[in-house]
Amino acid sequence: MKSVSEQFQALRDRQQCALIPFVTAGDPDLATTAIALKTLDRNGADFLELGVPYSDPLADGPVIQAAATRALQQGTTLDDVLELVKTVSPELQAPIILFTYYNPILNRGIDTFFKDIAAAGAKGLVVPDLPLEEVSGVLESATQHGIEVILLVAPTSPKERIQAIAEKSQGFIYLVSVTGVTGIRTEIQSRVKELLEELHSLTDKPIAVGFGVSQADQAAQLRTWGADGVVVGSAFVKRLANTDDPQAGLADLEAFCQELGKAVKGT
Amino acid sequence: MRPDPLGRFGQFGGKYVPETLMPALAELEEAYYRYRDTEDFKTELDGLLRDYVGRATPLYFAERLTAHYARPDGSGPQIYLKREDLNHTGAHKINNALGQVLLAKRMGKARVIAETGAGQHGVATATVCARFGIKCVIYMGVQDMERQALNVFRMRLMGAEVSPVTAGTGTLKDATSEAIRDWVTNVETTHYILGSVAGPHPYPMMVRDFHAIIGQETRSQCVEKWNGLPDILMACVGGGSNAMGLFHDFIGDTSIRMIGVEAEGEGVLSGKHAATLTQGRVGVLHGAMSYLLQDSNGQVQEAHSISAGLDYPGVGPEHSYLKEIGRAEYYSVTDQQALDALQLVSQLEGIIPALETAHAFAYLETLCPQLSGNPRIVINCSGRGDKDVQTVAKALGNLS
């Protein structure tokens, strides 16, 4: 499996925009998550963002919060998630990016955490409550174990901060498209276009846009605005959760992934 | 100088929040430093603390409580109460709410949000928002809304919107998470009046500073009464704002013992408690590194206490620091011990303390027999118990 940077380079060489679906590990159960990852991988996903369920997900809206709560009620632990990554990653072409809050990292021990996720086969990491000022404490371990740590830029970030974040972020830069938490929005703020232009003028690193992206036309719009990647979370999580029948949820997920894949590739 | 420029008290504190909030925290810190020492800000705050809140609050000698803990020869600890319960709205919380609303006004924020557990901080925030005509939304867990129904009504009466939080156990932790999510979404128009010495920098510092008047007044009142200092300071600790308010001015007076009392709920062994400093491990919650009640996987655990204001799995980072350097001591008492103390203080002094405050009183049972001579103890009587009478009645059955 390629590193996050290598995968983005390969996409750039083909002048393609990346589709980055997000699912919460353990919702509705770990077996379904495993099938979901493989399904997404086969149907247009270029990276897979996997959420580690957490008790207090401050940056998440109701859909992903509820998914995390259900996953925790199922007894899903970080060990389970890493076991899942270990099992499925050899079958995937898309690099796995873990999404976790900071406390579970701290609890495991920073170096142990990076060693373990690297051994499981994860390639990248997003920690929504670890901003630029706090991230330096993890970068050394991350580099040592070959994990790329992706930093977030928000619509509220001033220019000097954006520049500093862009310099430190590894793999790509995660541009948060809304002033708010994750979730489904009906349209993308036109401000995102300006932010993308500003970011591109400051850095050569790829930029992926997420938070609030839930439809194919939004994904296509982001591609035309210059995004190198599009992250879609709640809309996938909802499809997996919104059914009593996991098979139907997976079928829905597959169709939606194909639709989004076409939109970001412009085909 | 604590905290350092990154908001650290030793290893504790910091800013563990989504990027969206980082500029707002910087703006708040900048505004706080810019305004706090200006004549205009100080005059307005001091005037309101005096004429609206009713400061200074008295330092009251609790004669019968002192007699209760006296040795057979009549000697024993001398117990004084810093009467924060006599503040407008019935607790110390208004000191901070007032300071922050004056900042919000100067920062041009048209909307204020807050979290509340016992409802005292929510009431204080609703009060100052009414006073300044600012739109106010209070996040409160559904369980707390039930056990603090009187405070819910008070907030609504003053025009605040009380927004029920059903996530988790519907208590203070969940209300705080929801308030932070609101702030992430509305950060450009909204100021978040965080109610304890918790959360990301600059809150632990700023909230402490707005409550530091408690210790400052205590110092001059001690000088006035006996021309000396207290020997022991004692306060309950949930997030820890009333304790920091009392302690802060005395931290350099190293001969003074500082004791924080946490909620042990149904007992440490039951697993149903809120004894963060005495039972927790270092972690990150609501933007700060501090002691935290968490399971072996680093998931935040639910706290339990009969007192809604102490029912919190985290604690302010400066308390973690004071514990680590050995400057302050932290102990815990159970729901039952707090209930017993609440009745004792009611009957001996004619003061019904809040259930939170009752935890500090309860530790007298352990502390007094350990002391020799006649040390002077100042207890922060942080709030009054009117809001708790229903909870207490339910716990005690009908008094006859």
Interface residues (C-beta under 8 A of the other chain):
Chain A: Y54 S55 D56 L58 A59 G61 Q65 T69 L72 T77 L78 D79 Y101 Y102 N103 P104 I105 L106 N107 R108 P128 D129 L130 P131 L132 E133 E134 L151 L152 V153 A154 P155 T156 S157 P158 R161 I165 V176 T179 G180 V181
Chain B: L6 G14 K15 Y16 V17 P18 E19 T20 L21 M22 P23 A24 A167 G168 K173 S177 I180 R181 V184 T185 N186 V187 E188 R281 V282 G283 V284 L285 H286 G287 M289 L292 Q294 S296 N297 G298 Q299 V300
